[in-house]
Amino acid sequence: MAARANLPPHTGLLVFQPVRRRQCAECRRGPLPLLVLEDGIPRCLDCADLGHLVFLPRGDTALTRRSREESTLSAVVVRFNRRKSRYERQGVLVEEGALARAEERCLADAEARRRRRARDARRRAAQDALFAQAFAGEILRLLPRCPPGRARAIAAHASERGSGRVGRSAAGRALTERAVLSAVVASVRHLDTPYDRLLMSGVPRHEARRRITPLVEAVLREWEQAGLDAAG
């Protein structure tokens, strides 16, 4: 067995995964997958009165912590890493009943987190729906002749959570006129002009925008005409 100077921090009992074949000094069984060193003498888990414990590999921190909390008797399992010249944790040995209770606690927490995520998702969806409605209302205020369905579609697209579009920007959240009109212009550019076809034909983006600018402006003038008529 390698020197124990480089053991990881631990409290309680230590159990070793041997890096070479070892036998129990008491019952002579071997090779041992796990052993305990008592005064430097290797003993199997049964001879060390740990044979009733079950092995829980490392990886799930919450399950490991709770298993040790539930277990009257537990041990840390380590193995010597020759390349790094140190012992590394491999998991823990705990009572089988303790592991079962810990798993139930973790499942209960997972269910609670699932329910909380569902509540949060519903809350965000409600907030997003209200914001999209306000965004569509602002479009119709600025452009009264914009078809209501189109205004709702523009608002939903621009304000989609996680999209990075103008509706999710600070200006968009504040419903500034510039941000709202920017979302409308983007929609008109793609749906009411040959802009996308120009891009696909190899026309540079800035040149394509220049070519379709009169068409975009014509649609905006048409959609704001009701306001002009009312003013006249």
N, C-alpha and C positions, 0 to 999 in steps of 0.2 A: 504494500500500500504506500502511495506517495506521501510525502511529508504533509502534515496538517497545518502548516504555517499560513497557507493561503486560503483558508476556509472563508466562505462568505459570511457576513454578519448573520447571526441566528440566535434564537432562544430555544431552549429545550433540547430534545434528543436529536442526534444525528444518525442517519443511516447512509451507507455508501453503496453506490453502484461500482463494483470493482472493475478496473481496466484490464485485469488479467485473471485467470482462473484461480479461484480460492475455495477452500473447503472449510466447513465448520469445525472448529477445534474440539467441540463437545460431542456432536453426533456424527461427525465425519462425512456429512452429506456435502455434495458439491457437483459441479461448480455452482456457486451461489450467485443468483441475480442481484441480491441485496444482502448486505451484511452489517452487523454492528461490531464496532471495535471496543472491547472491554480490556483496558490496560494493554492495548496493542494486540490483543488476541481476537481473531475473527470468529464471530458466532452468527449462525443463521437467525432469522427472525423468530422462528419457533422457540429456539433455545434462549433467545433474549426476551421472551414473553411479548413479542410484538407481532406474532403470526396472525392475529385476528384483524390486523389493520389492513385497509385497502389502499392502493396507490392512486393518487390523483395527480396527473401530469401538470406541469406548470402551463400557464397560458391564460387561464380565466382568473383574474385577480380577485374578483368579488366572490366567486365560488370557493377559491382557496381560503380566503379570509374567513368566510362564514363556516366552512367545514372545520377549521381549526377552533373557531369559537364554540361550535356545537360538540366538538370531540373532547372527552375527558383526557384522552391520551393521544398524542400526535408526535410526528417526527418529520424533520426536514431531510429530504433525499438529495445527496450531492454526488457528483462524479468529477474526477480529475481530468481537466483538459490539458493534455501534454503540450499542445502547441502554445497555449497561453500560460502554462505553468501555474494553474490555479484551479481550485474547485469551483464548480458552478452548480447552482440549484437545478434539479430535475423535476421536482414536485414535492408532494408531501404524502405521508401515510396518516390516515385518519380512520376513525371507526366507521363502519359501513352505515350504521344508522345516522351518524352525524352527517355523512355525505348526502344521504337521502333528504334529511331535513334542510340542509343548505341548498340543495337543488330546488326544493319547494319554495324556499325564500326567494331565490333568484328568479324563479318562474313568476312568482307573485309580483316582484318588482318589474319584470319585463312586461307583464300584463298592464301594470299601472302606467308604465312609460308609453305603451301602445295606446292606451286610452287618452293619456295626456296629449300625445301627438295627434290623435284624431280630433280632440277638442280644439287644439291649436290650429289644425288645418281648417276646421269649420269656421273658426273665428277669422282666420286670414281670408278665407273665401268670401265671407260676408263683407269684410272690409274692402276687398278688391271689387266686389260687385257694386258697393256704394260709390267707390271712387270712379269706377268705369261709368257709372250712371252720371256722376257729376261732370266727368270729362266730356261725355256725349252732350250733356246740357250746355256746356260752355261752347262746344262746336256749333250747336244750333243757335246759340245767342249771337255768335260772331257771323255765322253763315246760315241765316234762317231758311234758305231754300235747299240746303243740303238734305237729301232724303234721310228721314229719321233712322231707318235701318242701316244706312251707310254710316251715319254718325256713330251709332252703337258699335258697328264693326270696327271702325277706326279707333274708337276709344278702347275697345277690348284688346285690340292688337297692340296699341301703343302702351297700354298699362299692364301688360302681362308680367306677372311677378318673375323675376330672375332673367328677363329678356335683355335688360340693358337698354331698352328703347327709351324714347324721349319721355314717355309717361312715367317712367320710374326714376327720372332725374329729379333733382331738387326743384328745378323750374317747372317740370311737369307736375310734380306733387303739389306745387303751389298754384297750378292751373294758370300760369302766365299766358298772356295772349300769344307770345312768340312760340312757346312750347306747343300750345294747342294747334296753332296754324302750321307749325313744322310737321306735326303728325298728319294733318290733313294733306299737306303738300306731298308728303311721302306716299300716301295712299293714292292720290291722284296721279302722281308720276308713274306708279307701277300699273295701275288699273285703267287709266283713261288716256294714256299716251303710248306711243310705240317705244318708250324708253328701254324696256327689257329686250325688245327685238334688236334695237340699235347696239346694245351691249353684246348680245350674242353674235352680231355680225362683225364685231371687232372694233366698233367705234369707241374711242377712249371715253371714260366716264364723264369728264368735264365737258367734252364736246357734245356727248349725248344729252347732257343736262341743258346745255345752251340751246340745242335744237328744239327741245320739247318745252322750253320755258313759256313761249306764247300760248301753247295749249293748256298748260297748268294755270296760267293767269286767266285764261278765258273761262275755265271751269270755276275758279274762285269768284270771278265777277258774277257769273250766273247764280252761284249759290248765295251770294250776298245781296242779290238784286232786291229781295223783299225789303231789306232794311232801307235801301236807297229809295224804293217806291214809297215806303211809309214816310220817309223824311221829306219826299216831294209833296 
